[in-house]
Structure formats: structure tokens, C-alpha cells
Amino acid sequence: MTIFVDMDEVIADAYNAHIEIYNSEYEAKLSAEECHGKEVWQCVPKEHKESIMGHAHRVGFFQSLKVISQSQQILSELCKAHEVYIASAAMEFPNSLKEKSDWLDEFFPFIPWQNRILCGNKFILKGDVLIDDRSRNLTSFEGRSIMFTSPHNVNTTDFERANSWEEIAEKLL
């Protein structure tokens, strides 16, 4: 089985990184719970929206992301049983290409560079399973689409859902 796995909000916690940066820069106390069903930039005063939107363009943003709980262990097991590729729409943020590659080297060294797809659009992916947090990527996928829960997508009901990596293991191992 060929499995494609997104990075941001699936194995790398960009959502909470946005909140941490925002809280630090504006001495705020925004929480992920307050943002359920929304993007972080939709949960801040209008005059702070551009700041949030700019985080992903900053050098170092993607390199400093925390790993989503249990993703390393379960992806390691999935790699033993299936053909696993990391597929990230990295072209939107050119700084992210090297940072994402370095981040994968550090936290997911068992996924070789040959199994890393840093692309623009994911509609080109052809395989059995796509695990992603964005409906726009899952909609065009012809295989099994699994939406990984992130605060921004909690109200989306169009896809099979996994709330944790433990649930991914139950579905695919």
C-alpha cells in the first residue's frame, strides 16, 4: 500500500507554533481551544492578521516546529509495512523547502529523501491513502482520504477522520 502523509498539522505542529509566536509578540493568551473551527489568523484582531499570515514566510519557522504526538513511532511502524511518502505543499513558502527537509532529517530519519515530495499541488499524488488536514488536498485524491484533526478543521465532516496517530495505527497497521 502507498501512503502519503502531509507535514503541517499532521506530523509538524504549525498551528500551535502560530499561536505561540502570536502570544509572545503581542503578550496575548490565545489558545487552540479558542480557535476551534478557524484558522489562527481568524481569531486575532484584524490589525494582527498580516502578522500571523507572515509567520510561515519567516526564516526558521518550519525548522522549529514541534512533532505531533506519536507520529514518529507510528510512522516508523507504517514504513515497515507500507510504502510511505511525506507529501507537503512546500512551494507556497520557498524558505520551507530546506527547513522541512532538515526537520525531516532530524525527526524522521527513517523516511529517506527519495520518499519526500515537496510540491505545489497534491492532486498529482497517485496512491492508496492520503493523510492530510486540508480538505482541498483530500477532495482531489483518488484513493482513501483520511483527515487528520487540527483545530481549524474540527467542523469538517466530509472525510474519514483520525483524531490522533493512535487512530491512524488502528486504521492502517
Long-range contacts (C-beta under 8 A, 24 or more apart in sequence): 1-81, 1-82, 1-83, 1-127, 1-128, 1-129, 1-172, 2-82, 2-83, 2-85, 2-127, 2-128, 2-129, 2-143, 3-78, 3-82, 3-83, 3-84, 3-85, 3-127, 3-128, 3-129, 3-130, 3-131, 3-172, 4-85, 4-86, 4-87, 4-117, 4-122, 4-125, 4-127, 4-129, 4-130, 4-131, 4-132, 5-75, 5-84, 5-85, 5-86, 5-87, 5-131, 6-86, 6-87, 6-88, 6-122, 6-130, 6-131, 6-132, 6-133, 6-134, 6-137, 6-148, 7-86, 7-88, 7-90, 7-100, 7-104, 8-65, 8-88, 8-133, 9-68, 9-133, 9-134, 9-148, 9-150, 9-152, 10-68, 10-71, 10-131, 10-132, 10-133, 10-148, 11-67, 11-68, 11-71, 11-72, 11-75, 11-86, 11-107, 11-108, 12-62, 12-65, 12-66, 12-67, 12-68, 12-100, 12-103, 13-65, 13-66, 13-67, 13-68, 14-56, 14-61, 14-62, 14-65, 15-40, 15-150, 15-151, 15-152, 16-66, 17-55, 17-61, 17-64, 17-65, 17-66, 18-52, 18-55, 21-55, 22-48, 22-51, 22-52, 25-51, 26-51, 32-151, 33-151, 35-151, 35-152, 36-151, 36-154, 36-155, 37-151, 37-152, 37-154, 37-155, 38-151, 38-152, 39-152, 40-152, 56-92, 56-93, 56-96, 57-93, 57-95, 58-95, 59-95, 59-99, 60-99, 61-93, 61-95, 61-96, 61-99, 62-93, 62-95, 62-96, 62-99, 62-100, 62-103, 63-99, 63-102, 63-103, 65-103, 67-107, 68-165, 69-164, 69-165, 70-164, 70-165, 70-166, 70-169, 71-165, 72-107, 72-108, 73-165, 74-165, 74-166, 74-168, 74-169, 74-173, 75-108, 75-110, 75-111, 75-165, 76-110, 77-169, 77-173, 78-168, 78-169, 78-172, 78-173, 79-110, 79-111, 81-173, 82-172, 83-115, 83-127, 84-111, 84-115, 85-111, 85-115, 85-116, 85-117, 85-127, 86-111, 86-115, 86-116, 86-117, 87-117, 87-119, 87-122, 87-125, 87-130, 88-116, 88-117, 88-118, 88-119, 89-119, 89-120, 89-121, 89-122, 89-137, 90-118, 90-119, 91-118, 91-119, 91-120, 92-120, 129-172, 131-162, 131-168, 135-159, 146-171
